[in-house]
Amino acid sequence: MSLLVDTTYRTDADELMDDFTIQGPMLNDALDKLATINKFLGGNAVTINGLKTLLKHHPKETPITIIDLGCGGGDILRAIADYGNTEGYQFNLIGIDANKNATAYAKTLSSTYKNIEFLDVDVFSESFKQMQYDVAISTLFLHHFKEQELNELLKHLLETAMIGVVVNDLHRHRLAYYLFKMITIPVQNKMIIEDGLTSVLRGFKRKELVALASHLNSKYQLKWKWAFRYQWILKRN
């Protein structure tokens, strides 16, 4: 019997973060530390590089509405806003999260950014389905859902997003699991440690993302990025 973690199949285990009623210091501390870890492991760069690729031939003077699914504390949107300002884009940025406590904290952290707003909306709700946007960003978000939900959500995103979708999510791998264990040794936050390890086990193998793409009417680009991330760019046909 192997003592190593089994990554053959995606786990169905829940994460603490899946409880949308979580609030207070533990949530805020988790969001802060996750932002730091994500930046340290190059996660922000994966998303922004994907956005750069998607917008390569798009005129900068044309306003672009970008939504960030499962935005948490809004760190990715602030990084995108900074990138847009540097490159001369006209970005209108909207953070989406079903936890109203997360969006409230994100608003506080993003108060100096005039082109960012946050909405507490469930991505499977009717109100979300009525939204209009050019690009959907998903960073460490898709792994929270099962295959049927993923198919439903991705199909809707590609039918609605006028330009396309940028996905940055986890590669389910033993090394990723133990790497996360190692780097979180000094982290004193139960939510980050437990959810992080579960997230890796809810992540994807390349063949699973390819299978999802086969159900979508979309051109796509799928690349592996450090540290154990998949950058998945889907373009509207």
C-alpha positions, 0 to 999 in steps of 0.5 A: 500500500502506497504511503503517498497521496493518490492523485489518480482522480479528483477528490470530492472533499469540501473546502472550508472556503466553500462555506460562503458564511465565513467571515472575520479575521480568519477569512481576511487573514486567509485571503491576505496569505493566499494572495501572497502565496499566489504571487510568490508561486507566480500565479498572478503572472500566469493570469496576466500573461493569459490575458495579454495573449487573449487581448493581443490583437484587441485595440487598447483604446476600446473599453474592455469589461473583465470579470474575475470569478471567485475574486476573493480579496481582489488581488488579481484584479488589482494586478490586472488594473496595474497592468492595464494602466501601464499598457494603456488599456481601458479596463472596467473590472468586476470581481464576482464572489458568492461570499459577501464578506470576501467582496466587502474586504476586497472593496476595502483593499481596492478603494484607491482603484476607481475602475474596480467594483465587486459584486456578491453573486453566485455564478449559477444564479440568474443575476449572473447569467444576465451580466455582460462582459468581454473577458472572464478570468478564473484563477484557482476557481474552476477546481471547486466544481464537479464536471457537470457544473464545469460544463454548464459554467464554461458553456455559459461563459463562452456564450457570453464573453465577447472575447474569451476566457482565461483560466489559471488553475491547479495541476493535480500532482503529488509534487504539487501537494508536497510542495504546498505542504512544505511552503505552508509550514510557517503559515498559521492559518488552518483554512489555508493549509487544509484548503490548499491541500484539498485544492491540489487534490481537486485540481486537474490533469491535462487530459481532463481539461482537454475532455472539457474543451471537447464539449465546448465550441471554442478554440483554446490554448492549454499550457503548463506553467510553474508552479503546477498550474495550467493556463487555459485560454479559450477564445470565442468563435 
